[in-house]
C-alpha cells in the first residue's frame, strides 16, 4: 500500500541562490564578505530568516 501523499509529491527543484556569507572554519561562524559575523547583520536576518551553516549538519544555526 502506498501512502496517499506520495501520489501528489513532487521533487523540490534546485534553488539558484548564492548566500551573501561564507563559513569561516577558524571562527566556526558564517561571515559576510567584509568579515563581519553574518548572525550580527540584522538586515540579512530579516531577509533570510537565518544563516544556516554549511559545515557538517544542515541543521546547525549560527544565530
C-alpha positions as CSV (number, residue, x, y, z in Angstrom):
1,X,0.0,0.0,0.0
2,X,1.4,3.4,-1.0
3,X,0.7,6.4,1.3
4,X,-1.8,8.9,-0.2
5,X,0.7,11.8,-0.1
6,X,3.1,10.0,-2.5
7,X,0.6,10.3,-5.3
8,X,0.9,14.1,-5.2
9,X,4.5,14.6,-4.0
10,X,6.9,16.3,-6.4
11,X,10.7,16.7,-6.1
12,X,11.9,20.1,-5.0
13,X,13.7,22.0,-7.7
14,X,17.2,23.3,-7.0
15,X,17.3,26.8,-5.6
16,X,19.5,29.2,-7.5
17,X,20.6,31.3,-4.6
18,X,24.1,32.5,-3.6
19,X,24.3,33.2,0.1
20,X,25.9,36.6,0.9
21,X,28.1,34.8,3.5
22,X,30.6,32.0,3.7
23,X,31.6,29.6,6.5
24,X,34.8,30.6,8.4
25,X,36.2,27.4,9.9
26,X,38.5,29.4,12.3
27,X,35.6,31.3,13.8
28,X,33.2,28.4,13.2
29,X,30.7,31.0,12.1
30,X,29.2,32.3,8.9
31,X,30.9,35.6,7.9
32,X,30.0,38.3,5.4
33,X,32.4,39.2,2.6
34,X,33.6,42.2,4.7
35,X,34.5,39.9,7.6
36,X,31.6,40.7,9.9
37,X,29.7,37.8,11.6
38,X,26.6,37.1,9.5
39,X,24.4,36.4,12.5
40,X,25.0,40.0,13.6
41,X,23.6,41.6,10.5
42,X,20.0,42.3,11.3
43,X,19.0,43.3,7.8
44,X,20.3,40.0,6.5
45,X,18.5,38.0,9.2
46,X,15.2,39.9,8.4
47,X,15.6,39.0,4.7
48,X,16.7,35.4,5.1
49,X,15.4,34.4,8.5
50,X,18.5,32.6,9.5
51,X,22.1,31.9,8.5
52,X,22.3,28.2,8.1
53,X,25.8,26.8,8.3
54,X,27.2,24.6,5.5
55,X,29.6,22.9,7.8
56,X,28.6,19.4,8.9
57,X,24.9,19.1,9.6
58,X,22.4,21.3,7.8
59,X,20.5,21.7,11.0
60,X,23.2,23.8,12.7
61,X,22.4,27.5,13.0
62,X,24.7,30.4,13.9
63,X,22.0,32.6,15.5
